Amino acid sequence: MSKRDYRLFLEDILEEIERIREFTKDVKTSEDLEQNIMLFYAVLKAFENIGEATKNIPPEIREKYSYQWKKVAGLRDIITHEYWGIDAEIIYDVINSKLLELEEVVKNILKQENKQ
């Protein structure tokens, strides 16, 4: 665990989500994502950063705010260790079906924890 305040890692997650949105604003299909290798790698790096930031959120915070934290960290591990087998369709699906929920959870945590 880092000595850096965990809220900064939550802010990092929000920044990476925004990057992914910016990177993929013109992407309409998983094929679009896969065909642009620089874009695909940039998106994968952002997901890797999100996963790494997630690992630095203290367990008590992850337990307090229910979310699929292990899946987020697990995606990071897959990207890092099995990069050759990453399916653009899965990444495209995560972008379109999971990022908004993660963003909402992270914003809620920051809102609640900054009150204290």
C-alpha positions as CSV (number, residue, x, y, z in Angstrom):
1,M,0.0,0.0,0.0
2,S,1.2,3.4,-0.9
3,K,1.6,6.2,1.6
4,R,-0.2,8.5,-0.8
5,D,-3.7,9.3,0.4
6,Y,-6.2,6.9,-1.1
7,R,-8.5,9.7,-2.3
8,L,-5.7,10.7,-4.7
9,F,-6.0,7.2,-6.2
10,L,-9.7,7.7,-6.6
11,E,-9.0,11.0,-8.4
12,D,-6.6,9.1,-10.6
13,I,-9.4,6.6,-11.5
14,L,-11.7,9.5,-12.5
15,E,-8.9,11.0,-14.7
16,E,-8.3,7.7,-16.4
17,I,-12.0,7.3,-17.1
18,E,-12.1,10.7,-18.7
19,R,-9.0,9.8,-20.8
20,I,-10.7,6.7,-22.0
21,R,-13.8,8.7,-22.9
22,E,-11.7,11.2,-24.8
23,F,-9.7,8.5,-26.6
24,T,-12.8,6.6,-27.7
25,K,-15.2,9.4,-28.4
26,D,-15.2,8.5,-32.2
27,V,-15.0,4.7,-31.7
28,K,-18.3,3.1,-32.8
29,T,-17.4,-0.6,-32.8
30,S,-14.9,-3.0,-31.2
31,E,-13.3,-3.3,-34.7
32,D,-12.6,0.5,-34.7
33,L,-10.8,0.0,-31.4
34,E,-8.9,-3.0,-32.5
35,Q,-7.8,-1.5,-35.9
36,N,-6.2,1.5,-34.3
37,I,-3.3,-0.1,-32.4
38,M,-2.1,3.1,-30.8
39,L,-5.6,3.9,-29.5
40,F,-6.1,0.3,-28.3
41,Y,-2.8,0.5,-26.4
42,A,-3.7,3.9,-24.9
43,V,-7.0,2.5,-23.7
44,L,-5.3,-0.6,-22.2
45,K,-2.8,1.6,-20.4
46,A,-5.6,3.7,-18.9
47,F,-7.4,0.5,-17.7
48,E,-4.1,-0.7,-16.3
49,N,-3.7,2.5,-14.4
50,I,-7.3,2.2,-13.1
51,G,-6.6,-1.3,-11.8
52,E,-3.4,-0.2,-10.2
53,A,-5.1,2.7,-8.5
54,T,-7.8,0.3,-7.3
55,K,-5.2,-1.9,-5.6
56,N,-4.2,1.2,-3.5
57,I,-7.6,1.8,-2.1
58,P,-7.6,0.5,1.5
59,P,-9.6,-2.7,2.1
60,E,-11.9,-1.0,4.6
61,I,-12.9,1.5,1.9
62,R,-13.4,-1.2,-0.7
63,E,-15.6,-3.1,1.8
64,K,-17.5,0.0,2.8
65,Y,-18.4,0.8,-0.8
66,S,-19.6,-2.3,-2.5
67,Y,-18.3,-2.7,-6.1
68,Q,-16.6,-5.2,-8.3
69,W,-13.1,-4.1,-7.1
70,K,-11.5,-7.5,-7.7
71,K,-12.7,-7.5,-11.3
72,V,-11.2,-4.0,-11.9
73,A,-7.9,-5.1,-10.4
74,G,-8.2,-8.4,-12.3
75,L,-8.5,-6.6,-15.6
76,R,-5.3,-4.8,-14.8
77,D,-3.6,-8.1,-14.2
78,I,-4.8,-9.5,-17.5
79,I,-3.6,-6.4,-19.4
80,T,-0.2,-6.5,-17.7
81,H,0.4,-10.3,-17.9
82,E,-1.7,-11.5,-20.8
83,Y,-1.6,-8.6,-23.1
84,W,-1.3,-10.8,-26.2
85,G,-4.7,-12.3,-25.7
86,I,-6.8,-9.3,-24.9
87,D,-10.1,-9.2,-26.9
88,A,-11.0,-5.7,-28.2
89,E,-14.7,-6.7,-28.0
90,I,-14.4,-7.2,-24.2
91,I,-12.6,-3.9,-23.7
92,Y,-15.2,-2.1,-25.9
93,D,-17.9,-3.7,-23.8
94,V,-16.3,-2.6,-20.6
95,I,-16.0,1.0,-21.9
96,N,-19.6,1.1,-22.8
97,S,-21.2,-0.8,-20.0
98,K,-19.0,-0.5,-16.9
99,L,-17.1,2.8,-16.9
100,L,-20.1,5.0,-16.0
101,E,-20.9,2.8,-13.0
102,L,-17.3,2.8,-11.8
103,E,-17.3,6.6,-12.2
104,E,-20.4,7.0,-10.1
105,V,-19.1,4.7,-7.3
106,V,-15.8,6.6,-7.2
107,K,-17.5,10.0,-7.1
108,N,-19.8,8.8,-4.3
109,I,-16.8,7.6,-2.3
110,L,-15.1,10.9,-2.7
111,K,-18.2,12.8,-1.8
112,Q,-18.9,10.7,1.3
113,E,-15.3,10.4,2.5
114,N,-14.6,14.1,2.0
115,K,-17.5,14.9,4.4
116,Q,-15.7,13.2,7.2
